Structures are given as structure tokens and as C-alpha cells.
Amino acid sequence: MTGAFGRRNALRFALAAFASLALAVSMSRAADDFIIVQSTTSTQNSGLFEHILPLFTKKTGIEVRVVAVGTGEALKNAENGDGDVVFVHSEPDEEKFVADGWGVKRYPVMYNDFIIVGPADDLAKIAGLKQAPDALKKIAAARAPFASRADDSGTHKAELKLWDEAGVDPKASSGSWYLETGSGMGATLNTAVGKQAYALTDRGTWLAFANKDDFKILIEGDDKLFNQYGVILVNPAKHPNVKAKEGQAFIDWLTSSEGQTAISSYKIDGQQLFFPNARPQS
């Protein structure tokens, strides 16, 4: 009896140990079934990710964890191996990221536009101008407050390009009328409202921004304000820790008809924030 009892106990212990091991392996796989996406504050602040990521996770079981920073910082983080995918909006920097071997391939995903917003009294009288650089010239001439992200983001890069086209060096006036926040889009818009300052913002963040006060869109529609987003898998040849299969699955979904429909269906007060324009994959 003792021998049979001992064998039954040993069997129970073995089965329990096997079940514990299986559970541990399952939990380990579940805990590892996520990717890190280095992205911009605009995709986060606009609410887009809250809308589309649950749809991707439901379909694939892959969780997406977003690090929302400026485009420049997102690309630097990815170069350092901190992330599996970058989802940003500065095409020249994205192309350089791939050309330098840090990314595998750049895929266009969607676009919207930049706008210049400001207080209703419009000190520099820019409302209605057709060209964004002309508006910036008038802001500089009036020494009207302008809040800049000054954070190497895609929005900041677009702003600096517009200042250059306007023939104005705003940094020469940093600390007076040119206010460099070093912050994301939402925080910079809060500064603009608090200081009654103009600001360049992406339309998506503006539509989602709740603290508008009397601010209005003053400049829009200039072709120079086009804002394209792209997505890139971080190169696993540079960083073996990159989850290439899962990261590519996210990219494939974003650029598929299902992902593109998810992007286009995101609206605030009936207004579409992003417009999908992925190319068919070869």
C-alpha cells in the first residue's frame, strides 16, 4: 500500500509540476506578446491610438505599447534599440533612418495637415492669408507671441522650414516673443492659450484639444502644411531584440484595407482626423 500510495503522490507531484511549468510558459509568452512603438505626440494626443490599437490587438493578440515623443526623439530611441516600430511624420528623417540601416523599409500610412492657430483678436492680422510663410512674417514683424514646440519633433521641423521660407530666424528672438516650450503638442497648445500666442499644430491634435478658449484656426490650406505619416520596422540586424515578426504584423495591418478603414473611421465631432494613403504592398 505504501509503495502504491507513494507512486500516486509522485504522479500527482509530477502532474502539478508539469501544469505549473505549462502555466509559466504560457504566462511568459503572453507577457512577451507585445511590441513597443516609438511614435509622435500627435498620434497619441489626437486619440487615434485609443481608437485603432484595440482593433489590432483583438485581431492578432499582440499588444502595442506606445512611447509618445517628438519624431526626432522617437528615431533616436529606435536607433538605440528601444522599440520595434517607429510611427512618425518627418519623411526626410525617416528616409535617412532607413538609408543609415536603422530601419528596414518606410511605408506611408496616412496624412493630415498642419494649421496655425491663434487668439480671436489676431494681433498680427494673419487670418485669411493663403501662404503660411507670409503669416509667419507678419507675426515676426508684429512681435506677436508665438509658441514653438522646440523639441525636434516632426511639427517643430515643419515649423522651422516655414520660418526659413519666411526669411525669419525666430531663435534670435527666443525668450521675447518667440516662446520655446520644449514640450509636446498638447502642452505647447496650453502655453499658447495661456500666453495668447500663435502656434503651429497638426489638425488632429487641435480637434482633440479641449482647452481652446477663444482660439481659432487662422491659417490652413497651404500645400506647405501637408503632414505625411510613415511607419518603419526597426532593423533586427542592428538590434536582435527587435520583435520583427510582430512589428511587421502591425505594419501590415496598418497598411491593409482593414487598418486603413480603422484610421479613416476615427472622427471627432464628425470631422475625420487622418486620411489613409498606404500604397499596395509588393
C-alpha positions in Angstrom: 0.0 0.0 0.0 2.8 2.4 0.9 4.5 1.8 -2.4 1.3 2.4 -4.4 0.5 5.5 -2.2 4.0 6.8 -2.8 3.7 6.3 -6.6 0.3 8.1 -6.7 1.8 11.0 -4.7 4.8 11.1 -7.0 2.4 11.1 -10.0 0.4 14.0 -8.5 3.5 16.0 -7.9 4.8 15.4 -11.4 1.4 16.4 -12.9 1.3 19.5 -10.7 4.9 20.4 -11.7 4.0 20.0 -15.3 0.9 22.1 -15.0 2.9 24.8 -13.2 5.6 24.7 -15.9 3.0 24.9 -18.7 1.3 27.9 -16.9 4.6 29.6 -16.5 5.5 29.1 -20.2 2.0 30.4 -21.2 2.3 33.4 -18.9 5.8 34.1 -20.3 4.5 34.0 -23.9 1.6 36.3 -23.0 3.9 38.7 -21.2 6.1 38.8 -24.2 3.3 39.2 -26.8 3.7 42.9 -27.2 5.6 45.4 -29.3 6.9 48.9 -28.5 6.1 51.6 -31.0 8.1 54.8 -30.8 5.6 57.4 -32.1 4.7 61.1 -32.0 2.7 63.0 -29.5 0.2 63.9 -32.3 -0.9 60.3 -32.9 -1.3 59.9 -29.1 -2.8 63.3 -28.2 -5.3 63.1 -31.1 -6.8 59.9 -29.6 -6.0 57.9 -32.8 -4.2 55.1 -30.9 -7.0 54.6 -28.4 -9.3 54.0 -31.4 -7.2 51.7 -33.6 -4.9 49.7 -31.3 -7.6 47.7 -29.6 -8.8 46.6 -33.0 -5.3 45.4 -33.9 -4.9 43.6 -30.6 -8.3 41.9 -30.9 -7.3 40.6 -34.3 -3.8 39.5 -33.6 -3.4 39.1 -29.8 -0.4 41.5 -30.0 -0.4 44.4 -27.5 1.0 47.7 -28.7 2.8 49.9 -26.1 3.4 53.4 -27.3 6.2 55.7 -26.4 4.9 59.2 -27.4 7.7 61.7 -28.0 8.8 64.0 -30.8 9.8 62.4 -34.1 13.5 63.2 -33.6 13.5 61.6 -30.2 11.5 58.6 -31.4 14.0 57.9 -34.1 16.9 58.3 -31.7 15.3 55.9 -29.3 14.8 53.4 -32.1 18.5 53.8 -33.1 19.3 52.9 -29.5 17.3 49.7 -29.8 14.4 51.0 -27.7 11.4 49.9 -29.8 10.3 47.6 -32.5 8.5 50.1 -34.8 8.6 53.8 -35.4 5.4 55.7 -36.5 6.4 59.3 -37.2 5.9 62.3 -39.5 9.1 63.7 -41.0 9.8 62.0 -44.3 13.4 63.2 -44.9 14.4 61.9 -41.4 12.5 58.6 -41.9 14.3 58.0 -45.2 17.7 58.8 -43.6 16.8 56.4 -40.8 16.3 53.6 -43.4 19.3 54.6 -45.5 21.5 54.5 -42.5 20.4 50.9 -41.8 18.4 51.6 -38.6 15.1 50.8 -40.3 14.0 48.1 -42.8 11.6 49.9 -45.0 9.4 53.0 -44.8 5.7 52.7 -45.5 3.4 55.7 -46.0 0.3 55.3 -43.8 -1.8 58.4 -43.6 -1.8 62.2 -43.8 -3.5 65.3 -42.4 -2.3 68.9 -42.3 -0.8 71.5 -40.1 -2.6 74.7 -39.2 -1.7 77.9 -37.5 -4.0 78.8 -34.6 -4.2 81.9 -32.5 -6.4 84.1 -30.4 -9.5 85.7 -31.8 -8.1 89.2 -31.7 -5.3 88.1 -34.1 -2.7 90.8 -33.2 -0.6 90.2 -36.3 -3.7 90.2 -38.6 -2.9 86.9 -40.4 -6.4 85.5 -40.8 -7.2 84.7 -44.4 -3.7 84.7 -45.7 -3.1 81.9 -48.3 0.6 81.3 -47.6 1.9 80.1 -44.2 5.3 81.8 -44.6 3.6 85.2 -45.2 1.7 84.7 -41.9 4.9 84.0 -40.0 6.5 87.1 -41.5 3.6 89.2 -40.1 3.8 87.5 -36.7 7.6 88.3 -36.5 7.0 91.9 -37.7 4.4 92.5 -35.1 6.5 90.7 -32.4 3.3 88.8 -31.6 3.8 85.8 -29.2 4.4 82.5 -30.9 4.7 79.2 -29.0 7.0 76.7 -30.6 7.5 73.0 -29.5 11.2 73.4 -30.0 11.6 69.7 -29.4 13.0 68.3 -32.7 9.6 66.8 -33.4 8.1 66.5 -36.9 5.9 69.5 -36.1 8.9 71.5 -35.0 10.8 70.6 -38.1 7.9 71.7 -40.3 7.7 75.0 -38.4 11.4 75.7 -38.8 11.1 75.1 -42.5 8.3 77.6 -42.8 10.3 80.2 -40.8 13.2 79.6 -43.2 10.9 80.2 -46.2 9.7 83.3 -44.5 13.3 84.6 -44.2 13.0 84.9 -40.4 15.3 83.5 -37.7 12.9 83.2 -34.8 15.6 81.8 -32.4 17.1 85.2 -32.4 14.0 86.3 -30.5 13.9 83.3 -28.2 12.7 84.4 -24.8 10.9 87.5 -26.0 8.0 87.0 -28.5 9.3 83.5 -29.6 8.4 81.1 -26.8 10.2 77.7 -27.0 8.4 75.2 -24.8 10.5 72.1 -25.4 7.2 70.1 -24.9 4.7 68.0 -26.8 1.9 69.4 -28.9 -0.8 69.4 -26.1 1.5 71.2 -23.6 2.6 73.7 -26.3 -1.1 74.5 -27.1 -1.8 75.1 -23.4 1.2 77.5 -23.4 -0.2 79.2 -26.5 -3.6 79.7 -24.9 -2.1 80.9 -21.6 0.2 83.4 -23.3 -2.3 84.4 -26.1 0.3 83.2 -28.6 0.1 81.8 -32.1 1.1 78.2 -32.7 1.6 75.7 -35.5 -0.2 72.4 -34.7 -1.3 69.3 -36.5 -5.1 69.3 -37.1 -5.7 66.0 -35.3 -4.3 67.3 -32.0 -6.2 70.6 -32.4 -9.5 68.8 -32.9 -8.9 66.7 -29.8 -7.6 69.7 -27.7 -10.2 70.7 -25.1 -8.7 74.0 -23.8 -9.3 76.1 -26.9 -10.7 79.2 -25.1 -11.2 81.8 -27.9 -8.6 80.4 -30.2 -9.3 79.8 -33.9 -7.8 78.3 -36.9 -6.3 81.3 -38.7 -4.1 79.7 -41.5 -5.0 76.5 -43.3 -5.0 75.0 -46.8 -1.4 75.9 -47.9 0.2 73.0 -49.7 3.3 73.6 -47.4 1.2 72.5 -44.5 0.8 68.9 -45.8 1.6 66.4 -43.0 2.5 62.8 -44.0 3.0 59.9 -41.6 5.1 56.8 -42.1 5.8 53.6 -40.3 9.1 51.6 -40.2 10.2 48.3 -38.7 13.4 48.8 -36.6 16.2 46.7 -38.3 16.7 43.4 -36.3 20.1 43.2 -37.9 21.1 46.2 -35.8 19.2 45.2 -32.7 18.5 41.4 -32.4 15.9 42.2 -29.6 13.5 43.7 -32.2 10.3 41.6 -32.5 10.4 41.6 -36.2 7.5 39.2 -36.8 5.1 41.1 -34.5 6.3 44.5 -35.6 5.8 43.7 -39.3 2.4 42.3 -38.4 1.5 45.7 -37.1 2.8 47.5 -40.2 1.0 45.0 -42.5 -2.3 45.7 -40.6 -1.9 49.5 -40.6 -1.4 49.4 -44.4 -4.1 46.8 -45.1 -7.6 47.7 -46.1 -8.7 46.9 -42.5 -6.2 49.2 -40.9 -6.8 52.0 -43.4 -10.5 51.8 -42.7 -9.9 51.9 -39.0 -7.8 55.1 -39.4 -10.4 56.8 -41.7 -13.2 55.9 -39.3 -11.7 57.9 -36.4 -13.6 61.2 -36.1 -14.2 63.9 -33.6 -17.5 65.8 -33.8 -18.0 64.3 -37.3 -14.6 65.5 -38.5 -12.1 62.9 -39.9 -8.6 63.5 -38.3 -6.4 61.3 -40.5 -6.6 60.3 -44.2 -5.1 56.9 -45.1 -2.9 56.7 -48.1 -0.9 53.5 -47.8 0.3 52.1 -51.1 -0.4 48.4 -52.0 2.5 46.3 -50.8 4.5 44.4 -53.4 
